[in-house]
């Protein structure tokens, strides 16, 4: 599949955009007119630069408001078009995008439109240019891709074809199956974009909320499957208007864009396999059982979704507070690694590594997450083909080799060969247990609950505003996690957007939080002080949640060991009683231990939070029945209490 991207997707100058596209591995680009008009490069210099970078110049766009006009305005439009055709010759380009008219259309007559498009196609032919006619979703008279295609067929000129844009088609919920009946020679160009499902006017939706494939909710694999089956073999190019992308680092956004096309190519191949046509179905009418199309779709190494969490790693310059907190929760200290400056703490199958190698000025933060996978080497190869940067890790003889790569927020992701019983062979590299430097007075080295049936329930990671959508695609494509419907949670600083990513059996639950901008400003709400220079996140709290079988007993034991719980206001428990009519004794226990509670038709959820160290806190949960949530009604309470605590610390600092 030939890959392309419109320069309008990216920040920076035309030169910077072209360089970023080449680095990311694109085959070609669409030149957006404004990028050329504002560039200091001449058309000849752009052409030479593209050749040097190995980029083809696939489409010049947009040419607006041509058809359905008066004869006087048509003459002006043809003059304008001829000027662009001469410009394209200097660029070495042969295809132009012409959008259906929005602003100046005054005559609703397909016969007139066809005649005017015919004159444009004839003029284009004189200059060796092909016209790709596109139905804008908000076009005044032409807003349906089938309508645009009928006009192309009516004109029947070799220099006029259609451009299929997934946004204009899917935003209007048009059926994409008719694409398969199109003459592939008349499909001049294909543009793709994803988007969240929003209820708003289509123009604003298109201009501000498009995202790369895999970051929205459109059925792009189905759309592409029909395009491929039609026989199209030209470029598949991204056209994404997004305010965030055009403010973000150009090279990083280009890599995210390329990753989305690699993912879409694989998903399209899967859709074609799962939805064979009658001709492709063995035994069907005229079926051969073979599937051959002009566009070849590459696939990635196939891997199973993770079986569970293997470990979570927290990095801190001063580890004493973390050691105390884990010991109070009931974790046992398993010793230090024999060659690395890290500690291992465990409770049941919940394992936390404390990394002691943080710079002195760094705040405590979640540094890495390990996942149990069937084939770590193959899974890592898949991630690297999806443009995930590898994480170098030094190993000595007889040490387990972890395959690792970096997530968009800089969290290190490690792929581990887990054991069916939940144990991990690499823990033998730690020891002897001894005691940590903080000389804990509670718990002891082995840990009072070291053998308790605990696991990591979920990990909550804060995402920088400019890379939230990138993170969703990353975990979807690289780790086969499935995004769930996102939620928005109120906090004193604004709404926090929460995106849950899970495996189908919920063995892995990853929560990505997009905090309000106020929370992400350096020094505004950073419990451990300002972030390091160049740090991509860590100005919003994040946490690791552990699941236990008996939360009340765990909480009582933790309190006896001196754990400081997040203190829940009395108003919460009055509201809880009103909502659920709980047994008075049970409600009293919740209030006594600062436990939170939720219930739905499937089960119950009990949980509590610890104090925050740096940007990290811990949560302990108990799931009863088939409860599948995270106590969302309680999240605003947690945010408010943490906000108050933080500001009290500032006042006393």
N, C-alpha and C positions, 0 to 999 in steps of 0.2 A: 504494500500500500504506500503510495507516494504521499508524504506528509507536507502540510503547509500551514502557515499562520499569517493572519492579517497584522500589519504593523500597528493597527489601532489597539490591539490587545495589550500592548506593552508600554512602559514608561520610557522616557529618554528621547534622544534625538534619533533621526532615521539611521545614522551611522551606528549608534549604540544598539539600536534594535536589531539591525542586520547582523552585527557581530554576535549578539546574544543568541540569535536564532541559529547561527552557524555552530556555535559552541554547544547548543542543546541538541543538535543533530537533525534539524529540519532539512527537508529536501528543497523547499522553495518557500516563497513569501508572496503575499498580496501587498501591494503598495497602496496605502490609504492616501488619498490625494492631499490631505492637509499635511501629512508627514513630508511629502515631497515639496509642497509649496513653501514650507517653513524651513527647509533644509538648506544649508550652505553648499551642499554638493550639487553639481550640475547633473542633468540626466545622464550624460555620458560617464560621469564619475560614478554614479550609482550603478550603472550597467557594468562598469569595470570592477567595482568593488564586489558586486554580487558574483561575478565570475571568479574572482580571486578567493572568495569565501566558499565557493562550491554551491551557491544558492541559485535556483532558477527563479525568474520573476514571472509568476504565474497569472496574476490578475491585477489590473488597474481598476481602482474603485474609489468612490461611487460616482456614477453619472446619473443625476436625479432629474425627475420631472420632465421627461421627454414626450410621452405619448398623450393622446386624448386632448389635444390643444387646437387652437385656431391655426389657420394657415400662416398668419403673420408670425405667431410665436413659434411654429414649427420651423420656419426659415431661420430664426435666431438659434433654435436648438440644434439644427443641422450645422450651422456655422460653428457653434460651440463644440459640437462633436468632432468636426474635422480638425479643429485645433488640438483636441485631445489625441486624435489618431496620429497626428504628426509628432506630438510629444512621445507617444508610445513607441514610435519608430526609433526615436533617439534612445529610449530606454531598452529597446530590443524586446518589447512585449507585444503579444498578439491577441490578448483577450481582455475585454472591458466588461465590467458589471453595469448593467442598466436597470435601475429600479423602476417599478411601476409608479406612476405619478401620484403624488400626494397633494402638492401645493397648488399646482396650476391647471390640473385637469378640469375641463369644462364641458366636454362632450362625451356622453356615455354611449359609445357606438363601437362594437367590435370590428365592424367593417372599416371604420375610420382608423382605429388603432392598428389594425393589420396593415393598412396602406402606409401609415406613418412608419411603422417598424420595418416595413419592406424598403422604404426609402433609406432608412438608417442602415439597414443591412447592406444595401447596394453601395452606399458610400463607404461603409466599413470594408467591403470587399475590395474597393479600389486601393485601399491602404494596407491590405493584407491583415485586417483585424477581424476577430470574431466577437459577436455581441452575445453576452449571456444575460438573458432577460429574467428578472426576479420579481416575483409577486411579494411585495411587502405586506405584512399582516395587517397594516393600517392603510393600505393603498385605497385611494378614493373609489376607484371603480374596479381595480384588479387587486384582490387580496387573497386569492386562492391559487395554489401552485398548479392545479389542474387547469384553471382558467388560463394562466400564463402559458402552459404547454399547448393548449388548444390554439392560442394565438400564434405560437411558433409554428405549429403544423399548418395553420391557415396561410401563413406567409410563405412557408416552404422555400426558404432561401438558405444556401449552404453556410452563410455567415451569421445566421441567427439560430440560437439555441436557448436553452433555459438554464438557470442556476437554481439548484435546490438547496435551500437554507433550512436546516432543521428547526431553528427557532421560529421562523415565520410559519412553518407547517405545524409543529407540535404545540405552539402556544395557542393555536386556534382549534386544536383537537381534530385536525384533519386526518382522515384515514390514509396511511402511507402505502397500503398494498397496491394501489393503482400505479405506483412508480414502476413496478415490475413490467408493466405493459408499455412503458415509454421506449421509444427508439433510442438506444444508447448513444447513437451518433448525435442526437439532439440534446443530450445532457452535457452541456459545456463545462459545468463546474459544480462542485458540491462543497457547501460550507456547513460546519457543525458547531453547535453550542448547546450547553445544558442550561438549566435554570431551575430554581425552586418553584414550586407551584404557589403562585400568589394571585390574590384577587385585586387587580388594579388595571389601569388602562395599559394596553399592550405596548404603546410607544415608550412609556416610562419604564415598564418592565424590561423591555429590550435594551434601552439605553443605559440602564444602571445595574441590572441584576443578572445578566448572563454570567455563567461560570463555565469552566472547562468540563468536558465529559467526565462523568463519575462524581461530580461535585454538586449535582442537582437531582431532579426527579423525572426528567424526560426519559422516554424509552428509546434511547439513541441506538442501542444494538439492533433493535427491530427496524428502525429507520434505515440504518446502514445495511442491514441484511437485504432489504428490498432494493436498495441502490445497487448493491453488488450483484444480486440476482438479475437485475435489469441488464447487466452487461457493461456498466460504467467502469472505466479503468483509469480515469484521470486523478488529479490531486484530491485529497480529502483535507480541507483547510479549516482552521479554527477562525471564527469571527466572533469575538467576545468583547462586548462593551461592559466594563466593570470599573467602578470608581476606585476600588481597592487595588486592583491589578495595575492600574495606571498611576498608582502612587508607590508601588513596591519596587524592590530591586529588580532591574530588568533581566539580569542573567538568571536569577532564581525563578522568576515568573516564567521565563522561557522553558526552563527545565520542567517546571510543574506542567506547563502546557504540553510538552513533548510526552511526559509520562501519561497524560490523559489520553493522547492518541494511541499510545502503545496499549493501554488498557482497553480502549474502545475497539481496537483492531481484534484483540483477543475475544472480547465479549461478542463482537459481531460474528466471529467464526463459530463461537459456541451457539449463538442464536440460530445460525444457518444449520448447524448439525441437529439442533433440537427441533427445528421446524422445517423439515424437508418439503419441497413442493411435490406435486403429483409426479412430475417428470423425474424427480430425484428419489422417489420412494420405491424401493424394490417391490415388484408385483403390482404397482399402481398402473393406471392407464398410461401407456407409453413410457413407463418408468424403467430406468436403467440401473438405478441404485448408485449412480455415480454423480458426483457434484464437481463440476469444473466451471470456473468463472474467469473472465479476463483479469479481474483484480484478485491477486493472491493475498491472502490474509495470513500473517505470521501469528504464531501462538507462543506463549511463554511456558517455561517448565510448570507443570501442574503440581500443586501441593495441597495437602489437606489443611483445614483451618487448625489453629493451635488447640491443643488438648486442655491447656490450663496455664496458669502462671507458674513459673519456676522460681523466680525471686523478684524482689524490688530492691533497688540500690539508692541510698540517700548519701549525698556528698556534703561534708561539713568541715569547716576549718577547726572548730572546737566541737568535739563529739560528745562531750560530757552530758549535755542536756538530752541528747538523743538516747544515750546509753541508759540514763535514769528513766526516761519515759518508757522505753521498751521493757526494762526490767519490771517497772511498776505494772505494766500490762500483763506480765507473766511470761515474757520471752526469756529463753535461756541463752546465755553467752556461750557460743561454741568455739571461741578462740579466734586468733588472727591467722591470716593466710601465711603460708610459709615463705612466700617470695613477694607478696604485694602488701601495701599498707591499707588493708581492709579488714574489717571484723565481720563475723557472721553471728546473727541472732536468729533464733527459731522458736516457734511455738507450733507444735504439730507439723503440718506441711507448709505453714506460712514462714517464709524465709526472707529476712531483711539483711542486706549487706550495708555496712556503714563504711563509706570511702573516706579515708583520712587525708586525702591528697588535695583538698580544695585550697585555693590561694587564701591568704589571710583575710583579704577583704571580701571574699565571696560569702553570700548568705547560704544557709542550709537549704538544699533543694533536692528534688527527685532527679537523679542523674541517669538511671537506667532501669529497664524492665526486661526480665527474661521470660521467654515463652517456651513451653514444651511443644515441640513439633516432631513429626515422624522422621523427616529427612532434612536436617539443618543445612547441609551443604547445598541441596537442591533449592531449598527455600531461600537461602542467601543469594544464590545465582539469579533467582527470579527477581528479588529485590534490586539487585544491581542492574539487571536489564531494565528495570523501571526507574533507573537513574538515582537510586538511593546510594549515597556515599558510604563506602565501607569504613568501619571503625577499626583502626589498628589496635591490636592487643598482644602484648608480649606474653609468651608462654615458655616455660621450661619443660624439661623432660618429665613425663608422668603427670602432666597437668592437662585437664580437659580443655580442648580447643573449642571456644565459643565462636560461632559465626555472628558477626555484628555489623550493624549499619545505623546511620543516624536518621532520626525522624525529622520532619520539618522544624520542630521546636527545639532541636538539638538534643532531645532525649536519645540516649543510646539504646538500641533494641538488640537484644541477644537471643539467638535461637539455640535451644538446648535439647539434648536427647533425653527426654524425661523417662522415668521408669513408670510402669503401669500402676505401681502401688503408691505413687506420689513422692517417692524419695528421689534424691539426686546424688549421683556418685561423686560429684566434685566437692561435697562437704567434707570428704576425707582429707582435703588439702588444708583444712583449718585445724588448729590445735597446737599444743594441748589447751583445753579450755582456760584454766587459770581464772583470773579476774581482769576486767578492763581497767584502764588507768583511773577511771573515776572512783574506783574502790567502793562500789555500791554497798549500801548498808542493808538493802532489801533484796530478797529473791535468791541470792546465791548464784554461783556460776552456772549451775545446771538449769536454773529457772524452774519455778514451782509448777508452771503449766507447760513445760517444754514438750511433754508428750500428749497435750490436749489435742482433740480433733479440730484444729484450726486450719484454715486456708486463706489465701488472699481472695477476697470477694470481688473487689474492683479497685482500679487505680484511676485517680482523677488528676488530669494534667491540664494546666493552664496553657492556653494558646494565644500567641500574639495576634492582634486584630488583622494584620495583613496576611496571615498565613493559615487562617482557620479552615477555609475551604480546601487549601492544599493538604492539610492534615487529614481531612476526611477522605480524600482520594487516596492519600498515601496508605492509610491503614486498610482501606477497602482493597486496593490493588496488591499491596505487598504482603498483607497478612490474612487476606480473605475474611476480614471482619465485615459484618453487615451493619450499615447505619440504620438506626431506629429514628422514628419521628423526633425532631428536636423539641426542646422545651425552653421557655424563658422564665427565669426565676428572679423575683424582686430582691434587690439588696439596697442598703442605704445610699449606695453610689450609683444606682441605676440597674437596668436589667442585665442579668447574666445569661447568656445563651448557652445551653447545655446540649451537647450532641453525644448520645450513647452509641458506642460501637460494640457489637457482641458477636460471639460465635453462636451457631444455631442452638447448641445445647446449654448456652450461658456459662460454659466452663471458663470463658474469658469475657469480662465486662470492662471496657475501657471508656471512661467518660472524659470528653473534651469540653472544656469550659472556655468560652470567649467572654472575658470580663469587660465591663464598661471601660472606656478610655481613661477615666479618672483613676481607676485602679491600676492602669498600666503605665502611668506616668512615673518616671523615676522619682523616688522620694516621697510620693504621695501617700500610698498605702502599702508600704513595704515593711513588714514586721522586722526584718533583719537588716534594714538599711538599704541604700541604693544598690542597684545591680552593678555588676562589673561592666566596664566599658566594652561595648560590642556584644554584650549578652543579649540573646534574642528573646528572653522572657524572664520569669522569676520575680515579677512585681505583683503577682496575685497568688493567693494561697492555693495550695493543691494538697492532695492527701492520698494515703493508702488505707483501704478498708479491709479488715480481717473478719471472716465469718466464724462464729463459734456456735456450739450447740445449746448453750445455756447462758444467755447474756446477763441475767440477773446475778447468777453466781460469779461470773467473770467480773462484773462490775463491783460486787462486794469485795472480792479478793483484791482487785486493783485498788480500791479505796483503802483497804487495810494496809496496803504497801505504800500508801501516800500519794496515789495518783491524783492530780488536779484535773477534775472534769471541767468541760465547758459548762458554765453555770446557766441553766435554762430559767427564764423568768416565770414567776408564778402565773402570770396571765396565760401562758401557754397551756398550763394544766387545766385551768378553768375552761378554756376553749376546747381542749381535748375531751373533757368530761361531757361538755355540751354536744359535741359531735358524735361521740361513740357510746356514751352511757356506760362507762367501764365500771367494773366491780370496784367499790371504794378501796378495798385493801390493795388491789393491783395498782390503782391510780396512786395510792400513797407510796407504793414501792417505786413507781416511776419518778415521782416527785423527789423522794428521798435520795435517789441515786443519779438524778439529772439525766434520766433516760428519755428518749423520744419514741413516739409510737405512731404507726400508721396501719391502716387496714383497708383491704378491698375485698371483692367477691372471691378472690383466690386464696387469700391468706393474710398473715400479719407480719409486721416488720418492727423490730425493736433495735435501737442503736444509741450509741453515745459517742461524743467527740472528746479528744484531749485538747490540752493547750497547744499553741503553735510554737514551733521552734524554727526560726528563720521564716521560710515560706511554707513549711511542711507541718501538717498535723496528722493524727491517726484517728480512724473511726473503727469501732467494733460493732458488728451487726449480728442479728439472729433472724433468719428467715423461717417463718412458720407456714406450713402448707405450701402452696405454689405461688406465693407472693413473688412478683418479678420486678418490682420497681426499686426505688432508692429513697423512699420517704420524701418525695418531692414537696408535699405540703409543709414539711419541717425545714426545708432549705432556707426560706426567708428568716426564720428564727436564728438559725446558725449564722447566717451572714450578719444579722443585726448584732448579735452578741459578740462576734469576732470584731466587728467594726467598733463597738463601744470599748472593748478591751484594748484594741490597738490605740485608740485615741487617749485612753487613760494612761497608757505607757508613754505616749508622747508628752502628755502634760507633766508627768513625773520625771521625764528624762532630763 
